Amino acid sequence: MSASQDVRIGGAATVAGVCGQPIRHSMSPVIHNAWIAAAGLNAAYVPFAPGEDNFETFVEGLRGGAIRGLNVTIPFKEQALACADRCSDLAKLAGAANLLIFEADGTIVADNTDGPGLIGAIAAQAPGFDLTTSPVVILGAGGAARGAAAALALAGAPRVSIVNRTFVRAEAIATSIAKAKGGVVEAASEDELDALLAQAGLVINATSLGLGGGAGPAARLELTPKNAVVVDMVYKPLRTEFLRRAEAAGRRTVDGLEMLLRQAVPSFEAFFGVTPPAGVDVRALALAQLGDAAT
Ligand code: NAP
């Protein structure tokens, strides 16, 4: 950032940030500050890493407009929803929030932009894919899986099957979403996975397997129909082992970086009241940040 861009952070600056533990490797500050600079806003976006037991105290201290808003990441998304006074239908259905807005009257409003980010990434990297006719398999049942399952159910996916190492976590998501949506979301056991893959139009890795370069989930992607789309939420490395196996089997793939960039857009709009300026290649900036992991 140049010196002339630095002076935009004046006394009237709007401040937003991202909160997680750890937060050191978050890409969100790079993305949001690039948009802030390009839009010429008097604003800043900063990282926060409260201790794992201090999230609620941290958020309570921000009530009343100390900052405009927060993105929330691992491991605080479910706590973030619990801290809010109001929330969107999607955050409620997901049972998790990745966006908190602090209103001047002291209220906190929660939303979930992970699911819309996922759907936007699929539209961008697998154009023509029809969610409404495609059974979905989600691997994982953490905060990211919650947002994905809720958004896919709301978008009209005919069936969403959640498969997780810890079955009760998948069951908890399925039960809460199915109640609201009429049974299209289910928990399935690992023994059922092959049969589910054989019918899946969309397979999503929402576990943290593959993060940092290890093996992804062992799901047999070659069993899926040839026109199936495979998504990995993990974006470090960009081309995960899971996506490489999908590509080797001839399936279309969607990477986690595209999802990350797309979930940032509605957050930026909520924080700063403007759409991210066109012409900023945030994907290139993020890839530069990934360094060797970008390949
Ligand atoms: P989380 O709440 O910690 O959930 C982690 C999930 O991974 C759980 O389902 C967990 O299973 C599973 N898991 C972890 N280690 C495993 C192992 N050895 N074998 C089988 N399953 C294992 O994390 P999250 O917030 O949902 O995030 C999940 C991943 O998505 C992370 O890599 C995160 O970076 C990524 N993500 C990306 C985006 C994006 O925009 N691209 C957005 C959100 C998250 P158990 O329940 O059995 O522990």
py3Dmol code that shows the C-alpha trace and the ligand (Angstrom):
import py3Dmol

protein = """\
ATOM      1  CA  MET A   1       0.000   0.000   0.000  1.00  0.00           C
ATOM      2  CA  SER A   2       1.374   3.435  -0.863  1.00  0.00           C
ATOM      3  CA  ALA A   3       1.745   6.333   1.597  1.00  0.00           C
ATOM      4  CA  SER A   4      -1.100   8.220  -0.108  1.00  0.00           C
ATOM      5  CA  GLN A   5      -3.387   5.257   0.526  1.00  0.00           C
ATOM      6  CA  ASP A   6      -2.347   5.109   4.225  1.00  0.00           C
ATOM      7  CA  VAL A   7      -3.610   8.646   4.919  1.00  0.00           C
ATOM      8  CA  ARG A   8      -7.132   7.549   3.998  1.00  0.00           C
ATOM      9  CA  ILE A   9      -7.391   6.027   7.496  1.00  0.00           C
ATOM     10  CA  GLY A  10      -8.483   9.203   9.256  1.00  0.00           C
ATOM     11  CA  GLY A  11     -10.400   9.923  12.446  1.00  0.00           C
ATOM     12  CA  ALA A  12     -13.730   9.151  10.783  1.00  0.00           C
ATOM     13  CA  ALA A  13     -12.582   5.792   9.412  1.00  0.00           C
ATOM     14  CA  THR A  14     -15.008   2.883   9.304  1.00  0.00           C
ATOM     15  CA  VAL A  15     -13.340  -0.126  10.907  1.00  0.00           C
ATOM     16  CA  ALA A  16     -14.188  -3.763  10.284  1.00  0.00           C
ATOM     17  CA  GLY A  17     -12.220  -6.947  10.764  1.00  0.00           C
ATOM     18  CA  VAL A  18     -11.954 -10.685  10.911  1.00  0.00           C
ATOM     19  CA  CYS A  19     -11.887 -12.723  14.090  1.00  0.00           C
ATOM     20  CA  GLY A  20     -10.590 -16.257  14.489  1.00  0.00           C
ATOM     21  CA  GLN A  21      -8.103 -18.378  16.401  1.00  0.00           C
ATOM     22  CA  PRO A  22      -5.588 -18.595  14.832  1.00  0.00           C
ATOM     23  CA  ILE A  23      -5.976 -15.655  12.431  1.00  0.00           C
ATOM     24  CA  ARG A  24      -2.396 -15.085  11.272  1.00  0.00           C
ATOM     25  CA  HIS A  25      -2.918 -16.796   7.895  1.00  0.00           C
ATOM     26  CA  SER A  26      -6.295 -15.239   7.079  1.00  0.00           C
ATOM     27  CA  MET A  27      -6.597 -13.887   3.556  1.00  0.00           C
ATOM     28  CA  SER A  28      -9.527 -11.617   4.387  1.00  0.00           C
ATOM     29  CA  PRO A  29      -7.420  -8.539   5.332  1.00  0.00           C
ATOM     30  CA  VAL A  30      -5.645  -8.695   1.949  1.00  0.00           C
ATOM     31  CA  ILE A  31      -8.948  -8.924   0.064  1.00  0.00           C
ATOM     32  CA  HIS A  32     -10.878  -6.235   1.965  1.00  0.00           C
ATOM     33  CA  ASN A  33      -7.995  -3.750   2.200  1.00  0.00           C
ATOM     34  CA  ALA A  34      -7.384  -4.047  -1.552  1.00  0.00           C
ATOM     35  CA  TRP A  35     -11.041  -3.171  -2.189  1.00  0.00           C
ATOM     36  CA  ILE A  36     -10.896  -0.348   0.416  1.00  0.00           C
ATOM     37  CA  ALA A  37      -7.848   1.165  -1.286  1.00  0.00           C
ATOM     38  CA  ALA A  38      -9.325   0.853  -4.781  1.00  0.00           C
ATOM     39  CA  ALA A  39     -12.621   2.416  -3.657  1.00  0.00           C
ATOM     40  CA  GLY A  40     -10.748   5.255  -1.889  1.00  0.00           C
ATOM     41  CA  LEU A  41     -12.630   4.631   1.360  1.00  0.00           C
ATOM     42  CA  ASN A  42     -11.711   6.105   4.724  1.00  0.00           C
ATOM     43  CA  ALA A  43     -11.704   2.626   6.229  1.00  0.00           C
ATOM     44  CA  ALA A  44      -9.607  -0.235   7.560  1.00  0.00           C
ATOM     45  CA  TYR A  45     -10.034  -4.004   7.929  1.00  0.00           C
ATOM     46  CA  VAL A  46      -7.977  -5.655  10.660  1.00  0.00           C
ATOM     47  CA  PRO A  47      -7.409  -9.127  12.171  1.00  0.00           C
ATOM     48  CA  PHE A  48      -8.404 -10.108  15.729  1.00  0.00           C
ATOM     49  CA  ALA A  49      -7.472 -13.295  17.604  1.00  0.00           C
ATOM     50  CA  PRO A  50      -9.216 -13.425  20.983  1.00  0.00           C
ATOM     51  CA  GLY A  51      -8.451 -16.420  23.187  1.00  0.00           C
ATOM     52  CA  GLU A  52     -10.751 -19.374  22.597  1.00  0.00           C
ATOM     53  CA  ASP A  53     -12.608 -18.685  25.877  1.00  0.00           C
ATOM     54  CA  ASN A  54     -12.844 -14.925  25.332  1.00  0.00           C
ATOM     55  CA  PHE A  55     -14.913 -14.594  22.163  1.00  0.00           C
ATOM     56  CA  GLU A  56     -18.114 -13.547  23.900  1.00  0.00           C
ATOM     57  CA  THR A  57     -16.359 -10.921  26.047  1.00  0.00           C
ATOM     58  CA  PHE A  58     -14.584  -9.623  22.960  1.00  0.00           C
ATOM     59  CA  VAL A  59     -17.815  -9.273  20.976  1.00  0.00           C
ATOM     60  CA  GLU A  60     -19.741  -7.731  23.870  1.00  0.00           C
ATOM     61  CA  GLY A  61     -17.040  -5.033  24.071  1.00  0.00           C
ATOM     62  CA  LEU A  62     -17.748  -4.049  20.474  1.00  0.00           C
ATOM     63  CA  ARG A  63     -21.441  -3.357  20.996  1.00  0.00           C
ATOM     64  CA  GLY A  64     -22.608   0.137  20.205  1.00  0.00           C
ATOM     65  CA  GLY A  65     -20.464   0.799  17.171  1.00  0.00           C
ATOM     66  CA  ALA A  66     -16.839   0.476  18.357  1.00  0.00           C
ATOM     67  CA  ILE A  67     -16.389  -1.098  14.960  1.00  0.00           C
ATOM     68  CA  ARG A  68     -18.849  -1.588  12.105  1.00  0.00           C
ATOM     69  CA  GLY A  69     -18.559  -5.328  11.776  1.00  0.00           C
ATOM     70  CA  LEU A  70     -16.669  -8.572  11.936  1.00  0.00           C
ATOM     71  CA  ASN A  71     -16.161 -11.602   9.805  1.00  0.00           C
ATOM     72  CA  VAL A  72     -15.901 -14.673  11.992  1.00  0.00           C
ATOM     73  CA  THR A  73     -13.955 -17.822  11.277  1.00  0.00           C
ATOM     74  CA  ILE A  74     -12.766 -21.026  12.998  1.00  0.00           C
ATOM     75  CA  PRO A  75     -13.665 -21.787  15.778  1.00  0.00           C
ATOM     76  CA  PHE A  76     -16.188 -19.055  16.577  1.00  0.00           C
ATOM     77  CA  LYS A  77     -18.988 -19.280  13.987  1.00  0.00           C
ATOM     78  CA  GLU A  78     -21.555 -20.978  16.197  1.00  0.00           C
ATOM     79  CA  GLN A  79     -20.740 -18.675  19.142  1.00  0.00           C
ATOM     80  CA  ALA A  80     -21.070 -15.688  16.813  1.00  0.00           C
ATOM     81  CA  LEU A  81     -24.678 -16.584  16.082  1.00  0.00           C
ATOM     82  CA  ALA A  82     -25.371 -17.010  19.786  1.00  0.00           C
ATOM     83  CA  CYS A  83     -24.008 -13.490  20.505  1.00  0.00           C
ATOM     84  CA  ALA A  84     -26.362 -11.817  18.029  1.00  0.00           C
ATOM     85  CA  ASP A  85     -29.674 -10.130  18.833  1.00  0.00           C
ATOM     86  CA  ARG A  86     -31.032 -10.703  15.338  1.00  0.00           C
ATOM     87  CA  CYS A  87     -29.986 -12.863  12.399  1.00  0.00           C
ATOM     88  CA  SER A  88     -30.819 -13.651   8.797  1.00  0.00           C
ATOM     89  CA  ASP A  89     -32.953 -16.685   7.955  1.00  0.00           C
ATOM     90  CA  LEU A  90     -29.874 -18.312   6.448  1.00  0.00           C
ATOM     91  CA  ALA A  91     -27.716 -17.865   9.565  1.00  0.00           C
ATOM     92  CA  LYS A  92     -30.570 -19.200  11.689  1.00  0.00           C
ATOM     93  CA  LEU A  93     -31.011 -22.232   9.447  1.00  0.00           C
ATOM     94  CA  ALA A  94     -27.257 -22.846   9.376  1.00  0.00           C
ATOM     95  CA  GLY A  95     -26.884 -22.406  13.129  1.00  0.00           C
ATOM     96  CA  ALA A  96     -23.674 -20.487  12.414  1.00  0.00           C
ATOM     97  CA  ALA A  97     -22.650 -16.952  11.422  1.00  0.00           C
ATOM     98  CA  ASN A  98     -19.552 -15.654   9.672  1.00  0.00           C
ATOM     99  CA  LEU A  99     -20.669 -12.017   9.674  1.00  0.00           C
ATOM    100  CA  LEU A 100     -21.602  -9.748  12.590  1.00  0.00           C
ATOM    101  CA  ILE A 101     -22.759  -6.155  12.141  1.00  0.00           C
ATOM    102  CA  PHE A 102     -22.674  -3.818  15.154  1.00  0.00           C
ATOM    103  CA  GLU A 103     -25.510  -1.306  14.913  1.00  0.00           C
ATOM    104  CA  ALA A 104     -25.221   2.112  16.549  1.00  0.00           C
ATOM    105  CA  ASP A 105     -28.158   1.306  18.876  1.00  0.00           C
ATOM    106  CA  GLY A 106     -26.113  -1.510  20.460  1.00  0.00           C
ATOM    107  CA  THR A 107     -27.688  -4.439  18.661  1.00  0.00           C
ATOM    108  CA  ILE A 108     -25.690  -7.133  16.891  1.00  0.00           C
ATOM    109  CA  VAL A 109     -26.983  -8.612  13.628  1.00  0.00           C
ATOM    110  CA  ALA A 110     -25.661 -11.944  12.305  1.00  0.00           C
ATOM    111  CA  ASP A 111     -25.550 -13.351   8.791  1.00  0.00           C
ATOM    112  CA  ASN A 112     -23.923 -16.257   6.985  1.00  0.00           C
ATOM    113  CA  THR A 113     -22.242 -15.537   3.641  1.00  0.00           C
ATOM    114  CA  ASP A 114     -20.352 -18.864   3.359  1.00  0.00           C
ATOM    115  CA  GLY A 115     -23.277 -20.588   1.653  1.00  0.00           C
ATOM    116  CA  PRO A 116     -23.894 -17.838  -0.910  1.00  0.00           C
ATOM    117  CA  GLY A 117     -20.097 -17.762  -1.470  1.00  0.00           C
ATOM    118  CA  LEU A 118     -20.168 -21.477  -2.232  1.00  0.00           C
ATOM    119  CA  ILE A 119     -23.094 -21.137  -4.634  1.00  0.00           C
ATOM    120  CA  GLY A 120     -21.444 -18.152  -6.354  1.00  0.00           C
ATOM    121  CA  ALA A 121     -18.204 -20.096  -6.762  1.00  0.00           C
ATOM    122  CA  ILE A 122     -20.052 -23.034  -8.341  1.00  0.00           C
ATOM    123  CA  ALA A 123     -21.804 -20.680 -10.770  1.00  0.00           C
ATOM    124  CA  ALA A 124     -18.447 -19.119 -11.698  1.00  0.00           C
ATOM    125  CA  GLN A 125     -16.314 -22.236 -12.076  1.00  0.00           C
ATOM    126  CA  ALA A 126     -18.946 -24.813 -13.120  1.00  0.00           C
ATOM    127  CA  PRO A 127     -21.268 -22.701 -15.297  1.00  0.00           C
ATOM    128  CA  GLY A 128     -24.587 -24.267 -16.203  1.00  0.00           C
ATOM    129  CA  PHE A 129     -24.616 -26.550 -13.154  1.00  0.00           C
ATOM    130  CA  ASP A 130     -28.212 -26.971 -11.955  1.00  0.00           C
ATOM    131  CA  LEU A 131     -28.447 -27.139  -8.161  1.00  0.00           C
ATOM    132  CA  THR A 132     -32.135 -27.924  -8.217  1.00  0.00           C
ATOM    133  CA  THR A 133     -31.673 -31.316  -9.902  1.00  0.00           C
ATOM    134  CA  SER A 134     -28.458 -32.415  -8.209  1.00  0.00           C
ATOM    135  CA  PRO A 135     -28.234 -34.538  -5.051  1.00  0.00           C
ATOM    136  CA  VAL A 136     -25.420 -33.214  -2.867  1.00  0.00           C
ATOM    137  CA  VAL A 137     -22.910 -35.018  -0.657  1.00  0.00           C
ATOM    138  CA  ILE A 138     -21.193 -32.856   1.968  1.00  0.00           C
ATOM    139  CA  LEU A 139     -18.149 -34.365   3.672  1.00  0.00           C
ATOM    140  CA  GLY A 140     -17.754 -32.759   7.108  1.00  0.00           C
ATOM    141  CA  ALA A 141     -20.118 -31.283   9.670  1.00  0.00           C
ATOM    142  CA  GLY A 142     -18.341 -28.236  11.080  1.00  0.00           C
ATOM    143  CA  GLY A 143     -19.269 -24.568  10.698  1.00  0.00           C
ATOM    144  CA  ALA A 144     -18.526 -24.531   6.975  1.00  0.00           C
ATOM    145  CA  ALA A 145     -20.722 -27.570   6.328  1.00  0.00           C
ATOM    146  CA  ARG A 146     -23.550 -25.896   8.258  1.00  0.00           C
ATOM    147  CA  GLY A 147     -23.501 -22.816   6.024  1.00  0.00           C
ATOM    148  CA  ALA A 148     -23.271 -24.943   2.875  1.00  0.00           C
ATOM    149  CA  ALA A 149     -26.090 -27.313   3.837  1.00  0.00           C
ATOM    150  CA  ALA A 150     -28.446 -24.470   4.736  1.00  0.00           C
ATOM    151  CA  ALA A 151     -27.754 -22.475   1.568  1.00  0.00           C
ATOM    152  CA  LEU A 152     -28.058 -25.536  -0.679  1.00  0.00           C
ATOM    153  CA  ALA A 153     -31.321 -26.566   0.978  1.00  0.00           C
ATOM    154  CA  LEU A 154     -32.693 -23.035   0.536  1.00  0.00           C
ATOM    155  CA  ALA A 155     -31.492 -22.982  -3.092  1.00  0.00           C
ATOM    156  CA  GLY A 156     -33.603 -26.072  -3.810  1.00  0.00           C
ATOM    157  CA  ALA A 157     -31.130 -28.974  -3.812  1.00  0.00           C
ATOM    158  CA  PRO A 158     -33.299 -32.118  -3.979  1.00  0.00           C
ATOM    159  CA  ARG A 159     -31.281 -33.923  -1.294  1.00  0.00           C
ATOM    160  CA  VAL A 160     -28.292 -32.956   0.856  1.00  0.00           C
ATOM    161  CA  SER A 161     -26.501 -35.875   2.551  1.00  0.00           C
ATOM    162  CA  ILE A 162     -23.960 -35.032   5.241  1.00  0.00           C
ATOM    163  CA  VAL A 163     -21.255 -37.588   5.999  1.00  0.00           C
ATOM    164  CA  ASN A 164     -18.924 -36.928   8.912  1.00  0.00           C
ATOM    165  CA  ARG A 165     -16.379 -38.801  11.004  1.00  0.00           C
ATOM    166  CA  THR A 166     -18.419 -37.867  14.070  1.00  0.00           C
ATOM    167  CA  PHE A 167     -21.910 -38.925  13.027  1.00  0.00           C
ATOM    168  CA  VAL A 168     -23.788 -37.016  15.737  1.00  0.00           C
ATOM    169  CA  ARG A 169     -22.505 -33.699  14.369  1.00  0.00           C
ATOM    170  CA  ALA A 170     -23.933 -34.512  10.927  1.00  0.00           C
ATOM    171  CA  GLU A 171     -27.156 -35.576  12.576  1.00  0.00           C
ATOM    172  CA  ALA A 172     -27.400 -32.305  14.499  1.00  0.00           C
ATOM    173  CA  ILE A 173     -27.155 -30.239  11.286  1.00  0.00           C
ATOM    174  CA  ALA A 174     -29.566 -32.471   9.399  1.00  0.00           C
ATOM    175  CA  THR A 175     -32.143 -32.397  12.165  1.00  0.00           C
ATOM    176  CA  SER A 176     -32.168 -28.623  12.535  1.00  0.00           C
ATOM    177  CA  ILE A 177     -32.279 -27.883   8.791  1.00  0.00           C
ATOM    178  CA  ALA A 178     -34.677 -30.700   7.858  1.00  0.00           C
ATOM    179  CA  LYS A 179     -37.184 -29.435  10.435  1.00  0.00           C
ATOM    180  CA  ALA A 180     -37.256 -26.068   8.720  1.00  0.00           C
ATOM    181  CA  LYS A 181     -37.030 -27.316   5.137  1.00  0.00           C
ATOM    182  CA  GLY A 182     -39.097 -30.509   5.163  1.00  0.00           C
ATOM    183  CA  GLY A 183     -36.591 -33.341   5.079  1.00  0.00           C
ATOM    184  CA  VAL A 184     -34.205 -32.659   2.204  1.00  0.00           C
ATOM    185  CA  VAL A 185     -31.176 -32.690   4.496  1.00  0.00           C
ATOM    186  CA  GLU A 186     -30.025 -35.997   6.013  1.00  0.00           C
ATOM    187  CA  ALA A 187     -27.088 -37.434   7.940  1.00  0.00           C
ATOM    188  CA  ALA A 188     -25.545 -40.525   6.361  1.00  0.00           C
ATOM    189  CA  SER A 189     -22.984 -42.996   7.622  1.00  0.00           C
ATOM    190  CA  GLU A 190     -19.584 -43.551   6.015  1.00  0.00           C
ATOM    191  CA  ASP A 191     -20.851 -47.006   4.963  1.00  0.00           C
ATOM    192  CA  GLU A 192     -23.454 -45.334   2.745  1.00  0.00           C
ATOM    193  CA  LEU A 193     -20.970 -43.043   1.040  1.00  0.00           C
ATOM    194  CA  ASP A 194     -20.252 -45.097  -2.098  1.00  0.00           C
ATOM    195  CA  ALA A 195     -23.959 -45.429  -2.883  1.00  0.00           C
ATOM    196  CA  LEU A 196     -24.494 -41.697  -2.332  1.00  0.00           C
ATOM    197  CA  LEU A 197     -21.539 -40.786  -4.536  1.00  0.00           C
ATOM    198  CA  ALA A 198     -22.945 -42.917  -7.364  1.00  0.00           C
ATOM    199  CA  GLN A 199     -25.973 -40.582  -7.479  1.00  0.00           C
ATOM    200  CA  ALA A 200     -24.350 -37.280  -6.527  1.00  0.00           C
ATOM    201  CA  GLY A 201     -24.381 -34.225  -8.750  1.00  0.00           C
ATOM    202  CA  LEU A 202     -22.254 -32.248  -6.306  1.00  0.00           C
ATOM    203  CA  VAL A 203     -19.619 -33.437  -3.812  1.00  0.00           C
ATOM    204  CA  ILE A 204     -18.131 -30.967  -1.338  1.00  0.00           C
ATOM    205  CA  ASN A 205     -15.163 -31.342   0.963  1.00  0.00           C
ATOM    206  CA  ALA A 206     -16.104 -29.292   4.022  1.00  0.00           C
ATOM    207  CA  THR A 207     -13.635 -31.078   6.302  1.00  0.00           C
ATOM    208  CA  SER A 208     -10.216 -29.640   7.055  1.00  0.00           C
ATOM    209  CA  LEU A 209      -8.578 -32.704   5.474  1.00  0.00           C
ATOM    210  CA  GLY A 210      -6.081 -31.639   2.813  1.00  0.00           C
ATOM    211  CA  LEU A 211      -5.300 -28.324   4.526  1.00  0.00           C
ATOM    212  CA  GLY A 212      -1.583 -27.682   4.300  1.00  0.00           C
ATOM    213  CA  GLY A 213      -1.049 -30.259   1.575  1.00  0.00           C
ATOM    214  CA  GLY A 214      -2.042 -33.604   3.090  1.00  0.00           C
ATOM    215  CA  ALA A 215      -4.475 -36.146   1.713  1.00  0.00           C
ATOM    216  CA  GLY A 216      -8.096 -35.056   1.414  1.00  0.00           C
ATOM    217  CA  PRO A 217     -11.129 -37.195   2.245  1.00  0.00           C
ATOM    218  CA  ALA A 218     -10.814 -40.707   0.845  1.00  0.00           C
ATOM    219  CA  ALA A 219     -14.207 -40.547  -0.950  1.00  0.00           C
ATOM    220  CA  ARG A 220     -14.162 -42.517  -4.239  1.00  0.00           C
ATOM    221  CA  LEU A 221     -14.875 -39.634  -6.608  1.00  0.00           C
ATOM    222  CA  GLU A 222     -14.649 -41.895  -9.656  1.00  0.00           C
ATOM    223  CA  LEU A 223     -18.007 -43.395  -8.590  1.00  0.00           C
ATOM    224  CA  THR A 224     -19.840 -40.122  -9.242  1.00  0.00           C
ATOM    225  CA  PRO A 225     -21.734 -39.512 -12.497  1.00  0.00           C
ATOM    226  CA  LYS A 226     -19.431 -38.089 -15.165  1.00  0.00           C
ATOM    227  CA  ASN A 227     -21.124 -34.671 -15.055  1.00  0.00           C
ATOM    228  CA  ALA A 228     -20.741 -34.317 -11.273  1.00  0.00           C
ATOM    229  CA  VAL A 229     -19.030 -31.241  -9.847  1.00  0.00           C
ATOM    230  CA  VAL A 230     -16.478 -31.535  -7.023  1.00  0.00           C
ATOM    231  CA  VAL A 231     -15.791 -28.645  -4.635  1.00  0.00           C
ATOM    232  CA  ASP A 232     -13.035 -28.344  -2.050  1.00  0.00           C
ATOM    233  CA  MET A 233     -13.498 -25.622   0.568  1.00  0.00           C
ATOM    234  CA  VAL A 234      -9.833 -25.999   1.485  1.00  0.00           C
ATOM    235  CA  TYR A 235      -7.797 -23.460  -0.521  1.00  0.00           C
ATOM    236  CA  LYS A 236      -4.320 -23.998   0.883  1.00  0.00           C
ATOM    237  CA  PRO A 237      -3.025 -25.541  -1.334  1.00  0.00           C
ATOM    238  CA  LEU A 238      -5.266 -24.282  -4.117  1.00  0.00           C
ATOM    239  CA  ARG A 239      -5.170 -27.552  -6.078  1.00  0.00           C
ATOM    240  CA  THR A 240      -5.752 -29.981  -3.234  1.00  0.00           C
ATOM    241  CA  GLU A 241      -5.242 -33.703  -3.486  1.00  0.00           C
ATOM    242  CA  PHE A 242      -9.064 -34.026  -3.472  1.00  0.00           C
ATOM    243  CA  LEU A 243      -9.452 -31.693  -6.477  1.00  0.00           C
ATOM    244  CA  ARG A 244      -6.560 -33.371  -8.301  1.00  0.00           C
ATOM    245  CA  ARG A 245      -8.269 -36.746  -7.907  1.00  0.00           C
ATOM    246  CA  ALA A 246     -11.538 -35.267  -9.191  1.00  0.00           C
ATOM    247  CA  GLU A 247      -9.745 -33.791 -12.204  1.00  0.00           C
ATOM    248  CA  ALA A 248      -7.993 -37.097 -12.884  1.00  0.00           C
ATOM    249  CA  ALA A 249     -11.442 -38.738 -12.938  1.00  0.00           C
ATOM    250  CA  GLY A 250     -12.610 -36.107 -15.448  1.00  0.00           C
ATOM    251  CA  ARG A 251     -14.958 -34.229 -13.105  1.00  0.00           C
ATOM    252  CA  ARG A 252     -15.406 -30.446 -13.100  1.00  0.00           C
ATOM    253  CA  THR A 253     -13.919 -28.796 -10.012  1.00  0.00           C
ATOM    254  CA  VAL A 254     -14.487 -25.647  -7.951  1.00  0.00           C
ATOM    255  CA  ASP A 255     -11.758 -24.359  -5.632  1.00  0.00           C
ATOM    256  CA  GLY A 256     -12.048 -22.975  -2.116  1.00  0.00           C
ATOM    257  CA  LEU A 257     -10.381 -19.686  -3.014  1.00  0.00           C
ATOM    258  CA  GLU A 258     -13.283 -18.766  -5.304  1.00  0.00           C
ATOM    259  CA  MET A 259     -15.679 -19.456  -2.423  1.00  0.00           C
ATOM    260  CA  LEU A 260     -13.585 -17.321  -0.078  1.00  0.00           C
ATOM    261  CA  LEU A 261     -13.525 -14.401  -2.519  1.00  0.00           C
ATOM    262  CA  ARG A 262     -17.271 -14.620  -3.121  1.00  0.00           C
ATOM    263  CA  GLN A 263     -18.272 -14.807   0.553  1.00  0.00           C
ATOM    264  CA  ALA A 264     -16.257 -11.609   1.079  1.00  0.00           C
ATOM    265  CA  VAL A 265     -18.437  -9.550  -1.300  1.00  0.00           C
ATOM    266  CA  PRO A 266     -21.648  -9.316   0.802  1.00  0.00           C
ATOM    267  CA  SER A 267     -19.507  -8.772   3.912  1.00  0.00           C
ATOM    268  CA  PHE A 268     -17.760  -5.793   2.290  1.00  0.00           C
ATOM    269  CA  GLU A 269     -21.123  -4.364   1.230  1.00  0.00           C
ATOM    270  CA  ALA A 270     -22.499  -4.746   4.767  1.00  0.00           C
ATOM    271  CA  PHE A 271     -19.429  -3.086   6.347  1.00  0.00           C
ATOM    272  CA  PHE A 272     -18.851  -0.199   3.982  1.00  0.00           C
ATOM    273  CA  GLY A 273     -22.149   0.301   2.144  1.00  0.00           C
ATOM    274  CA  VAL A 274     -20.661  -0.024  -1.327  1.00  0.00           C
ATOM    275  CA  THR A 275     -20.010  -2.867  -3.748  1.00  0.00           C
ATOM    276  CA  PRO A 276     -16.342  -3.897  -4.097  1.00  0.00           C
ATOM    277  CA  PRO A 277     -14.891  -1.884  -6.973  1.00  0.00           C
ATOM    278  CA  ALA A 278     -14.532  -3.682 -10.284  1.00  0.00           C
ATOM    279  CA  GLY A 279     -11.069  -4.009 -11.709  1.00  0.00           C
ATOM    280  CA  VAL A 280      -9.278  -5.220  -8.588  1.00  0.00           C
ATOM    281  CA  ASP A 281      -7.908  -8.686  -9.245  1.00  0.00           C
ATOM    282  CA  VAL A 282      -8.310  -9.983  -5.693  1.00  0.00           C
ATOM    283  CA  ARG A 283      -7.846 -13.551  -6.902  1.00  0.00           C
ATOM    284  CA  ALA A 284      -4.363 -12.646  -8.159  1.00  0.00           C
ATOM    285  CA  LEU A 285      -3.574 -10.917  -4.853  1.00  0.00           C
ATOM    286  CA  ALA A 286      -4.751 -13.964  -2.919  1.00  0.00           C
ATOM    287  CA  LEU A 287      -2.753 -16.286  -5.156  1.00  0.00           C
ATOM    288  CA  ALA A 288       0.339 -14.171  -4.528  1.00  0.00           C
ATOM    289  CA  GLN A 289      -0.343 -14.471  -0.810  1.00  0.00           C
ATOM    290  CA  LEU A 290      -0.631 -18.268  -1.164  1.00  0.00           C
ATOM    291  CA  GLY A 291       2.837 -18.367  -2.753  1.00  0.00           C
ATOM    292  CA  ASP A 292       3.918 -21.942  -3.386  1.00  0.00           C
ATOM    293  CA  ALA A 293       0.503 -23.195  -2.215  1.00  0.00           C
ATOM    294  CA  ALA A 294      -1.116 -21.505  -5.238  1.00  0.00           C
ATOM    295  CA  THR A 295      -0.158 -24.336  -7.551  1.00  0.00           C
TER     296      THR A 295
END
"""
ligand_1 = """\
48
NAP
P -14.517 -27.130 11.731
O -15.781 -26.540 12.284
O -13.317 -27.246 12.591
O -14.895 -28.592 11.142
C -13.886 -29.451 10.688
C -14.513 -30.674 9.998
O -13.452 -31.489 9.492
C -15.351 -31.552 10.927
O -16.409 -32.123 10.203
C -14.331 -32.638 11.332
O -14.912 -33.856 11.696
C -13.599 -32.810 10.028
N -12.282 -33.398 10.244
C -11.195 -32.812 10.786
N -10.159 -33.686 10.829
C -10.629 -34.852 10.288
C -10.048 -36.119 10.053
N -8.768 -36.387 10.381
N -10.788 -37.097 9.473
C -12.088 -36.849 9.135
N -12.700 -35.649 9.341
C -11.975 -34.663 9.917
O -14.049 -26.309 10.458
P -14.946 -25.491 9.407
O -15.097 -24.086 9.817
O -16.180 -26.270 9.144
O -13.972 -25.511 8.130
C -13.724 -26.706 7.406
C -12.741 -26.407 6.283
O -13.343 -25.535 5.338
C -11.457 -25.715 6.763
O -10.371 -26.226 6.052
C -11.693 -24.268 6.397
O -10.493 -23.572 6.143
C -12.514 -24.399 5.131
N -13.379 -23.250 4.873
C -13.234 -22.606 3.700
C -14.068 -21.553 3.398
C -13.905 -20.861 2.093
O -14.455 -19.758 1.927
N -13.223 -21.472 1.145
C -15.044 -21.117 4.311
C -15.171 -21.805 5.508
C -14.316 -22.869 5.787
P -15.387 -34.129 13.232
O -16.716 -33.458 13.383
O -15.444 -35.609 13.285
O -14.326 -33.541 14.120
"""
view = py3Dmol.view(width=600, height=400)
view.addModel(protein, "pdb")
view.setStyle({"model": 0}, {"cartoon": {"style": "trace"}})
view.addModel(ligand_1, "xyz")
view.setStyle({"model": 1}, {"stick": {}})
view.zoomTo()
view.show()
